[in-house]
Amino acid sequence: MYKFDLPLDTREANAIARRRNCEEQRKSRIFDARTRQIGVDTTGLAAQIEEKRLRNQVENERKNAYDSEMIKNSQICTLLDTRQKNDTMRQNVELNKFRAEQQNAASRREFDLYDPESKKKDQPARVSDDDPRCQVSGLQLFQGEDLSAPERKKLQQEQMREWIKQQLSEKNREKEAARHAESLYQKKMMELDARAVQLAKEEEECRRNLNLATKNYNAALDAERKAKEAIDKQKELDDNFTELSNQVFGDTLTENPGVAQSSFGAHRVITDRWKGMSAEQRAEIQKIREQQQAEKQRKLEEERELQKEYERSQLLQANAAILLERETARKAAEVEKKIAEENMRLQKEQKDTLTRLTKEVYTNPPTEAYFSQFNTGTR
């Protein structure tokens, strides 16, 4: 018996398949960075399960409510359908009753076509000359025939007599109304003339009284004006005399210096009354002015000395700053030179190290097969 003819062990095959399945699950857990570093959020999963359960519960309740509503709507539709059928049946009964009572054969529009009593009910072929049924093709009325001429002429004469009577009565009424209007117009004109004469007399009397009152009022105003002018003239004379007295005996012409003294202090004066300063005051002001000029000259000399001292100090500070800047530049140049020498030394050491690594240490570089052997298993 050959080897491939041996029966397969089912338990061993199941165990191998189970181990392979566990290995694949372990790979998925280990090689998945999220699961390996964070892990499984059991609290979140439980909350999601509870949320899904609640959502399914709400969905089932909504479905049950929809089913109940559909059953209720079906019952309502059945009830409405039954009611509609009953209404339709009742309407058909009433319609048939109306047709039997109201829509009989005699009430039809075309009943005259097949009415058995039509000949008995029919009118003669011609009733009069103006019968609308007397058409040209009926040969019932010919050109020149006038069968109702005497009756028409008699009616026209009667109508003419009535019109003449109406015109005579209207003409008489118009004449009477014109006579009455003329009488009223004459009476109104006489009344207006009398009223105009009376108004003219009253207006003349009023104008006469108004002119007399105006004359008296103007005379009174003239007398009042003359009296007021006399009083104003006397008052002006008194004011002029008083002003002359004040100018002659007042402080203006006598030049009294006391009138310019202000009540707010001895150093203040009233400008419209001040007559100028005295000789002592002018001398004192000149003395104070000379003192102020000497003080100002002294301050100017002190400021010049301070400015010269400040300029000397600025010059010394500028020289010191130049020397300090030169010393700083020299030191910076020395530091940069040392840094450059150190960089050259480090560059040489790095180059020697890289040469030693590539030529002595790493003489056998790895291939792609070396890197592909990693991360292929979980053990």
KERO-83283 format. One record per residue (C-alpha): chain; y, z, x. Coordinates in steps of 0.02 Angstrom, whole numbers, plus 50000, padded with zeros to 5 digits. Example, Ala and Ser with C-alpha at 12.3 -4.5 7.8 and 13.67 -1.06 7.14 Angstrom:
2
chaine:A | py:49775 | pz:50390 | px:50615
chaine:A | py:49947 | pz:50357 | px:50684
***
This chain:
379
chaine:A | py:50000 | pz:50000 | px:50000
chaine:A | py:50170 | pz:49951 | px:50069
chaine:A | py:50317 | pz:50067 | px:50077
chaine:A | py:50421 | pz:49977 | px:49946
chaine:A | py:50277 | pz:49993 | px:49824
chaine:A | py:50286 | pz:50185 | px:49822
chaine:A | py:50354 | pz:50259 | px:49662
chaine:A | py:50534 | pz:50325 | px:49671
chaine:A | py:50563 | pz:50512 | px:49657
chaine:A | py:50682 | pz:50532 | px:49509
chaine:A | py:50735 | pz:50709 | px:49554
chaine:A | py:50780 | pz:50661 | px:49731
chaine:A | py:50878 | pz:50509 | px:49670
chaine:A | py:50972 | pz:50619 | px:49546
chaine:A | py:51010 | pz:50746 | px:49681
chaine:A | py:51075 | pz:50609 | px:49797
chaine:A | py:51183 | pz:50538 | px:49658
chaine:A | py:51249 | pz:50711 | px:49616
chaine:A | py:51293 | pz:50746 | px:49798
chaine:A | py:51379 | pz:50578 | px:49812
chaine:A | py:51477 | pz:50612 | px:49654
chaine:A | py:51531 | pz:50784 | px:49718
chaine:A | py:51581 | pz:50704 | px:49884
chaine:A | py:51690 | pz:50575 | px:49793
chaine:A | py:51772 | pz:50711 | px:49689
chaine:A | py:51802 | pz:50814 | px:49845
chaine:A | py:51880 | pz:50662 | px:49931
chaine:A | py:51995 | pz:50633 | px:49783
chaine:A | py:52051 | pz:50815 | px:49790
chaine:A | py:52072 | pz:50824 | px:49980
chaine:A | py:52153 | pz:50654 | px:50007
chaine:A | py:52274 | pz:50680 | px:49860
chaine:A | py:52426 | pz:50763 | px:49940
chaine:A | py:52491 | pz:50829 | px:49774
chaine:A | py:52330 | pz:50918 | px:49727
chaine:A | py:52298 | pz:50980 | px:49906
chaine:A | py:52473 | pz:51053 | px:49931
chaine:A | py:52523 | pz:51107 | px:49755
chaine:A | py:52359 | pz:51137 | px:49666
chaine:A | py:52320 | pz:51131 | px:49481
chaine:A | py:52445 | pz:51209 | px:49359
chaine:A | py:52325 | pz:51299 | px:49242
chaine:A | py:52469 | pz:51378 | px:49143
chaine:A | py:52548 | pz:51208 | px:49116
chaine:A | py:52381 | pz:51131 | px:49067
chaine:A | py:52349 | pz:51273 | px:48943
chaine:A | py:52524 | pz:51248 | px:48870
chaine:A | py:52491 | pz:51062 | px:48855
chaine:A | py:52324 | pz:51095 | px:48767
chaine:A | py:52408 | pz:51217 | px:48647
chaine:A | py:52549 | pz:51093 | px:48615
chaine:A | py:52422 | pz:50955 | px:48582
chaine:A | py:52327 | pz:51070 | px:48462
chaine:A | py:52487 | pz:51112 | px:48369
chaine:A | py:52536 | pz:50928 | px:48363
chaine:A | py:52365 | pz:50882 | px:48292
chaine:A | py:52380 | pz:51024 | px:48165
chaine:A | py:52552 | pz:50963 | px:48111
chaine:A | py:52488 | pz:50785 | px:48102
chaine:A | py:52340 | pz:50840 | px:47993
chaine:A | py:52457 | pz:50936 | px:47878
chaine:A | py:52572 | pz:50784 | px:47864
chaine:A | py:52421 | pz:50674 | px:47828
chaine:A | py:52360 | pz:50794 | px:47692
chaine:A | py:52536 | pz:50798 | px:47618
chaine:A | py:52540 | pz:50607 | px:47618
chaine:A | py:52369 | pz:50601 | px:47534
chaine:A | py:52427 | pz:50724 | px:47399
chaine:A | py:52585 | pz:50623 | px:47373
chaine:A | py:52484 | pz:50462 | px:47360
chaine:A | py:52369 | pz:50541 | px:47229
chaine:A | py:52520 | pz:50602 | px:47131
chaine:A | py:52604 | pz:50430 | px:47141
chaine:A | py:52441 | pz:50347 | px:47084
chaine:A | py:52434 | pz:50461 | px:46933
chaine:A | py:52617 | pz:50426 | px:46892
chaine:A | py:52585 | pz:50237 | px:46910
chaine:A | py:52435 | pz:50250 | px:46793
chaine:A | py:52539 | pz:50346 | px:46666
chaine:A | py:52682 | pz:50221 | px:46677
chaine:A | py:52563 | pz:50074 | px:46662
chaine:A | py:52487 | pz:50150 | px:46504
chaine:A | py:52661 | pz:50183 | px:46433
chaine:A | py:52714 | pz:50005 | px:46473
chaine:A | py:52560 | pz:49933 | px:46387
chaine:A | py:52596 | pz:50039 | px:46231
chaine:A | py:52779 | pz:49983 | px:46231
chaine:A | py:52728 | pz:49802 | px:46249
chaine:A | py:52606 | pz:49817 | px:46106
chaine:A | py:52738 | pz:49901 | px:45995
chaine:A | py:52865 | pz:49765 | px:46038
chaine:A | py:52739 | pz:49628 | px:45994
chaine:A | py:52707 | pz:49711 | px:45826
chaine:A | py:52894 | pz:49725 | px:45789
chaine:A | py:52920 | pz:49544 | px:45847
chaine:A | py:52786 | pz:49479 | px:45731
chaine:A | py:52861 | pz:49582 | px:45589
chaine:A | py:53035 | pz:49510 | px:45624
chaine:A | py:52966 | pz:49333 | px:45629
chaine:A | py:52875 | pz:49357 | px:45464
chaine:A | py:53029 | pz:49431 | px:45378
chaine:A | py:53177 | pz:49342 | px:45456
chaine:A | py:53114 | pz:49180 | px:45534
chaine:A | py:53038 | pz:49094 | px:45382
chaine:A | py:53031 | pz:48908 | px:45354
chaine:A | py:53192 | pz:48901 | px:45252
chaine:A | py:53296 | pz:48977 | px:45392
chaine:A | py:53249 | pz:48847 | px:45521
chaine:A | py:53377 | pz:48725 | px:45588
chaine:A | py:53270 | pz:48570 | px:45552
chaine:A | py:53216 | pz:48629 | px:45378
chaine:A | py:53328 | pz:48499 | px:45294
chaine:A | py:53222 | pz:48358 | px:45370
chaine:A | py:53067 | pz:48404 | px:45275
chaine:A | py:53138 | pz:48506 | px:45129
chaine:A | py:53049 | pz:48451 | px:44966
chaine:A | py:53209 | pz:48487 | px:44867
chaine:A | py:53322 | pz:48387 | px:44984
chaine:A | py:53358 | pz:48247 | px:44858
chaine:A | py:53408 | pz:48371 | px:44724
chaine:A | py:53524 | pz:48463 | px:44843
chaine:A | py:53599 | pz:48305 | px:44921
chaine:A | py:53782 | pz:48258 | px:44883
chaine:A | py:53841 | pz:48087 | px:44817
chaine:A | py:53872 | pz:47948 | px:44940
chaine:A | py:54059 | pz:47959 | px:44914
chaine:A | py:54168 | pz:48099 | px:44846
chaine:A | py:54346 | pz:48040 | px:44884
chaine:A | py:54444 | pz:47923 | px:44997
chaine:A | py:54461 | pz:48055 | px:45134
chaine:A | py:54276 | pz:48095 | px:45134
chaine:A | py:54224 | pz:48105 | px:45320
chaine:A | py:54057 | pz:48024 | px:45277
chaine:A | py:54146 | pz:47861 | px:45228
chaine:A | py:54123 | pz:47770 | px:45390
chaine:A | py:54154 | pz:47587 | px:45431
chaine:A | py:53970 | pz:47543 | px:45436
chaine:A | py:53937 | pz:47632 | px:45268
chaine:A | py:54038 | pz:47503 | px:45165
chaine:A | py:54108 | pz:47644 | px:45056
chaine:A | py:54292 | pz:47623 | px:45099
chaine:A | py:54378 | pz:47453 | px:45126
chaine:A | py:54545 | pz:47407 | px:45204
chaine:A | py:54687 | pz:47408 | px:45076
chaine:A | py:54604 | pz:47523 | px:44949
chaine:A | py:54708 | pz:47673 | px:44896
chaine:A | py:54625 | pz:47754 | px:44746
chaine:A | py:54728 | pz:47916 | px:44757
chaine:A | py:54901 | pz:47834 | px:44770
chaine:A | py:54970 | pz:47896 | px:44599
chaine:A | py:54916 | pz:48075 | px:44628
chaine:A | py:54985 | pz:48072 | px:44807
chaine:A | py:55153 | pz:47999 | px:44748
chaine:A | py:55168 | pz:48131 | px:44613
chaine:A | py:55133 | pz:48269 | px:44738
chaine:A | py:55262 | pz:48196 | px:44857
chaine:A | py:55396 | pz:48194 | px:44720
chaine:A | py:55358 | pz:48375 | px:44674
chaine:A | py:55368 | pz:48422 | px:44858
chaine:A | py:55534 | pz:48331 | px:44878
chaine:A | py:55609 | pz:48425 | px:44727
chaine:A | py:55553 | pz:48591 | px:44800
chaine:A | py:55630 | pz:48547 | px:44970
chaine:A | py:55796 | pz:48501 | px:44888
chaine:A | py:55800 | pz:48665 | px:44790
chaine:A | py:55763 | pz:48764 | px:44949
chaine:A | py:55900 | pz:48672 | px:45045
chaine:A | py:56029 | pz:48704 | px:44906
chaine:A | py:55985 | pz:48888 | px:44898
chaine:A | py:55992 | pz:48905 | px:45090
chaine:A | py:56161 | pz:48814 | px:45093
chaine:A | py:56232 | pz:48930 | px:44959
chaine:A | py:56169 | pz:49083 | px:45054
chaine:A | py:56249 | pz:49018 | px:45215
chaine:A | py:56417 | pz:48990 | px:45127
chaine:A | py:56412 | pz:49165 | px:45051
chaine:A | py:56369 | pz:49241 | px:45221
chaine:A | py:56511 | pz:49141 | px:45303
chaine:A | py:56637 | pz:49203 | px:45171
chaine:A | py:56578 | pz:49382 | px:45195
chaine:A | py:56589 | pz:49368 | px:45386
chaine:A | py:56765 | pz:49293 | px:45374
chaine:A | py:56820 | pz:49437 | px:45261
chaine:A | py:56749 | pz:49565 | px:45382
chaine:A | py:56832 | pz:49476 | px:45530
chaine:A | py:57003 | pz:49478 | px:45444
chaine:A | py:56987 | pz:49663 | px:45403
chaine:A | py:56933 | pz:49701 | px:45583
chaine:A | py:57079 | pz:49602 | px:45656
chaine:A | py:57204 | pz:49696 | px:45544
chaine:A | py:57129 | pz:49861 | px:45597
chaine:A | py:57137 | pz:49812 | px:45782
chaine:A | py:57320 | pz:49757 | px:45764
chaine:A | py:57368 | pz:49922 | px:45685
chaine:A | py:57274 | pz:50017 | px:45820
chaine:A | py:57360 | pz:49914 | px:45957
chaine:A | py:57535 | pz:49953 | px:45884
chaine:A | py:57491 | pz:50138 | px:45876
chaine:A | py:57426 | pz:50138 | px:46055
chaine:A | py:57582 | pz:50047 | px:46117
chaine:A | py:57694 | pz:50181 | px:46036
chaine:A | py:57591 | pz:50322 | px:46110
chaine:A | py:57591 | pz:50239 | px:46283
chaine:A | py:57781 | pz:50218 | px:46278
chaine:A | py:57804 | pz:50401 | px:46232
chaine:A | py:57683 | pz:50456 | px:46369
chaine:A | py:57772 | pz:50348 | px:46498
chaine:A | py:57940 | pz:50423 | px:46448
chaine:A | py:57873 | pz:50601 | px:46466
chaine:A | py:57790 | pz:50558 | px:46632
chaine:A | py:57951 | pz:50487 | px:46705
chaine:A | py:58047 | pz:50643 | px:46651
chaine:A | py:57916 | pz:50758 | px:46730
chaine:A | py:57917 | pz:50655 | px:46891
chaine:A | py:58107 | pz:50665 | px:46900
chaine:A | py:58105 | pz:50855 | px:46879
chaine:A | py:57966 | pz:50874 | px:47008
chaine:A | py:58058 | pz:50766 | px:47135
chaine:A | py:58217 | pz:50868 | px:47110
chaine:A | py:58120 | pz:51029 | px:47140
chaine:A | py:58038 | pz:50956 | px:47297
chaine:A | py:58209 | pz:50900 | px:47364
chaine:A | py:58283 | pz:51073 | px:47338
chaine:A | py:58131 | pz:51154 | px:47422
chaine:A | py:58144 | pz:51033 | px:47569
chaine:A | py:58329 | pz:51069 | px:47595
chaine:A | py:58298 | pz:51258 | px:47591
chaine:A | py:58153 | pz:51240 | px:47715
chaine:A | py:58259 | pz:51132 | px:47832
chaine:A | py:58398 | pz:51262 | px:47831
chaine:A | py:58273 | pz:51401 | px:47870
chaine:A | py:58193 | pz:51298 | px:48011
chaine:A | py:58365 | pz:51257 | px:48085
chaine:A | py:58416 | pz:51441 | px:48085
chaine:A | py:58249 | pz:51489 | px:48162
chaine:A | py:58267 | pz:51358 | px:48298
chaine:A | py:58443 | pz:51423 | px:48340
chaine:A | py:58375 | pz:51601 | px:48351
chaine:A | py:58231 | pz:51545 | px:48463
chaine:A | py:58348 | pz:51450 | px:48579
chaine:A | py:58465 | pz:51600 | px:48594
chaine:A | py:58317 | pz:51714 | px:48631
chaine:A | py:58249 | pz:51594 | px:48763
chaine:A | py:58420 | pz:51584 | px:48848
chaine:A | py:58430 | pz:51773 | px:48852
chaine:A | py:58256 | pz:51788 | px:48925
chaine:A | py:58292 | pz:51659 | px:49060
chaine:A | py:58456 | pz:51744 | px:49109
chaine:A | py:58398 | pz:51925 | px:49108
chaine:A | py:58212 | pz:51898 | px:49145
chaine:A | py:58108 | pz:51909 | px:49305
chaine:A | py:58104 | pz:51721 | px:49332
chaine:A | py:58283 | pz:51700 | px:49391
chaine:A | py:58293 | pz:51873 | px:49470
chaine:A | py:58132 | pz:51833 | px:49570
chaine:A | py:58055 | pz:52004 | px:49549
chaine:A | py:57895 | pz:52010 | px:49654
chaine:A | py:57819 | pz:52143 | px:49544
chaine:A | py:57787 | pz:52021 | px:49402
chaine:A | py:57657 | pz:51928 | px:49506
chaine:A | py:57554 | pz:52086 | px:49536
chaine:A | py:57383 | pz:52072 | px:49449
chaine:A | py:57302 | pz:52214 | px:49354
chaine:A | py:57133 | pz:52176 | px:49438
chaine:A | py:57190 | pz:52238 | px:49610
chaine:A | py:57331 | pz:52243 | px:49737
chaine:A | py:57255 | pz:52097 | px:49835
chaine:A | py:57262 | pz:51980 | px:49684
chaine:A | py:57415 | pz:51894 | px:49607
chaine:A | py:57458 | pz:51796 | px:49451
chaine:A | py:57480 | pz:51616 | px:49511
chaine:A | py:57605 | pz:51559 | px:49379
chaine:A | py:57720 | pz:51705 | px:49422
chaine:A | py:57697 | pz:51716 | px:49611
chaine:A | py:57853 | pz:51668 | px:49712
chaine:A | py:57771 | pz:51659 | px:49884
chaine:A | py:57732 | pz:51779 | px:50028
chaine:A | py:57854 | pz:51886 | px:50122
chaine:A | py:57889 | pz:51873 | px:50310
chaine:A | py:57781 | pz:52028 | px:50348
chaine:A | py:57634 | pz:51951 | px:50252
chaine:A | py:57650 | pz:51785 | px:50344
chaine:A | py:57658 | pz:51875 | px:50512
chaine:A | py:57503 | pz:51976 | px:50470
chaine:A | py:57408 | pz:51818 | px:50419
chaine:A | py:57458 | pz:51731 | px:50581
chaine:A | py:57396 | pz:51881 | px:50682
chaine:A | py:57228 | pz:51882 | px:50591
chaine:A | py:57212 | pz:51693 | px:50619
chaine:A | py:57241 | pz:51713 | px:50809
chaine:A | py:57109 | pz:51851 | px:50814
chaine:A | py:56985 | pz:51739 | px:50723
chaine:A | py:57018 | pz:51595 | px:50844
chaine:A | py:56988 | pz:51709 | px:50997
chaine:A | py:56826 | pz:51774 | px:50918
chaine:A | py:56768 | pz:51596 | px:50883
chaine:A | py:56805 | pz:51543 | px:51063
chaine:A | py:56703 | pz:51691 | px:51128
chaine:A | py:56555 | pz:51645 | px:51017
chaine:A | py:56563 | pz:51464 | px:51078
chaine:A | py:56555 | pz:51523 | px:51260
chaine:A | py:56404 | pz:51633 | px:51222
chaine:A | py:56316 | pz:51487 | px:51134
chaine:A | py:56347 | pz:51374 | px:51285
chaine:A | py:56270 | pz:51504 | px:51402
chaine:A | py:56119 | pz:51524 | px:51287
chaine:A | py:56096 | pz:51334 | px:51278
chaine:A | py:56100 | pz:51319 | px:51469
chaine:A | py:55972 | pz:51461 | px:51484
chaine:A | py:55861 | pz:51377 | px:51354
chaine:A | py:55868 | pz:51209 | px:51445
chaine:A | py:55820 | pz:51292 | px:51611
chaine:A | py:55673 | pz:51379 | px:51524
chaine:A | py:55616 | pz:51215 | px:51445
chaine:A | py:55622 | pz:51128 | px:51615
chaine:A | py:55515 | pz:51264 | px:51696
chaine:A | py:55389 | pz:51258 | px:51553
chaine:A | py:55377 | pz:51067 | px:51567
chaine:A | py:55341 | pz:51077 | px:51755
chaine:A | py:55208 | pz:51211 | px:51727
chaine:A | py:55128 | pz:51105 | px:51589
chaine:A | py:55121 | pz:50953 | px:51705
chaine:A | py:55036 | pz:51056 | px:51841
chaine:A | py:54913 | pz:51130 | px:51717
chaine:A | py:54872 | pz:50958 | px:51647
chaine:A | py:54837 | pz:50890 | px:51822
chaine:A | py:54723 | pz:51038 | px:51861
chaine:A | py:54630 | pz:51014 | px:51696
chaine:A | py:54607 | pz:50828 | px:51730
chaine:A | py:54540 | pz:50864 | px:51905
chaine:A | py:54414 | pz:50990 | px:51839
chaine:A | py:54360 | pz:50871 | px:51700
chaine:A | py:54332 | pz:50733 | px:51830
chaine:A | py:54223 | pz:50852 | px:51933
chaine:A | py:54122 | pz:50900 | px:51777
chaine:A | py:54096 | pz:50718 | px:51727
chaine:A | py:54039 | pz:50678 | px:51905
chaine:A | py:53911 | pz:50820 | px:51901
chaine:A | py:53849 | pz:50765 | px:51729
chaine:A | py:53827 | pz:50586 | px:51791
chaine:A | py:53729 | pz:50645 | px:51943
chaine:A | py:53619 | pz:50754 | px:51832
chaine:A | py:53588 | pz:50608 | px:51712
chaine:A | py:53538 | pz:50496 | px:51858
chaine:A | py:53416 | pz:50629 | px:51918
chaine:A | py:53341 | pz:50651 | px:51743
chaine:A | py:53328 | pz:50464 | px:51722
chaine:A | py:53233 | pz:50449 | px:51887
chaine:A | py:53116 | pz:50594 | px:51839
chaine:A | py:53083 | pz:50516 | px:51668
chaine:A | py:53046 | pz:50347 | px:51745
chaine:A | py:52927 | pz:50426 | px:51873
chaine:A | py:52839 | pz:50525 | px:51734
chaine:A | py:52820 | pz:50369 | px:51625
chaine:A | py:52751 | pz:50271 | px:51774
chaine:A | py:52626 | pz:50408 | px:51814
chaine:A | py:52567 | pz:50420 | px:51633
chaine:A | py:52544 | pz:50232 | px:51612
chaine:A | py:52462 | pz:50201 | px:51782
chaine:A | py:52366 | pz:50362 | px:51817
chaine:A | py:52338 | pz:50465 | px:51659
chaine:A | py:52325 | pz:50340 | px:51514
chaine:A | py:52220 | pz:50208 | px:51600
chaine:A | py:52108 | pz:50181 | px:51444
chaine:A | py:52220 | pz:50146 | px:51290
chaine:A | py:52139 | pz:50176 | px:51116
chaine:A | py:52094 | pz:50029 | px:51004
chaine:A | py:52106 | pz:50006 | px:50814
chaine:A | py:51927 | pz:50069 | px:50793
chaine:A | py:51977 | pz:50237 | px:50866
chaine:A | py:52108 | pz:50268 | px:50731
chaine:A | py:52001 | pz:50202 | px:50588
chaine:A | py:51869 | pz:50338 | px:50609
chaine:A | py:51983 | pz:50475 | px:50543
chaine:A | py:52001 | pz:50525 | px:50358
chaine:A | py:51835 | pz:50445 | px:50310
chaine:A | py:51744 | pz:50603 | px:50256
chaine:A | py:51779 | pz:50779 | px:50191
chaine:A | py:51678 | pz:50873 | px:50321
***
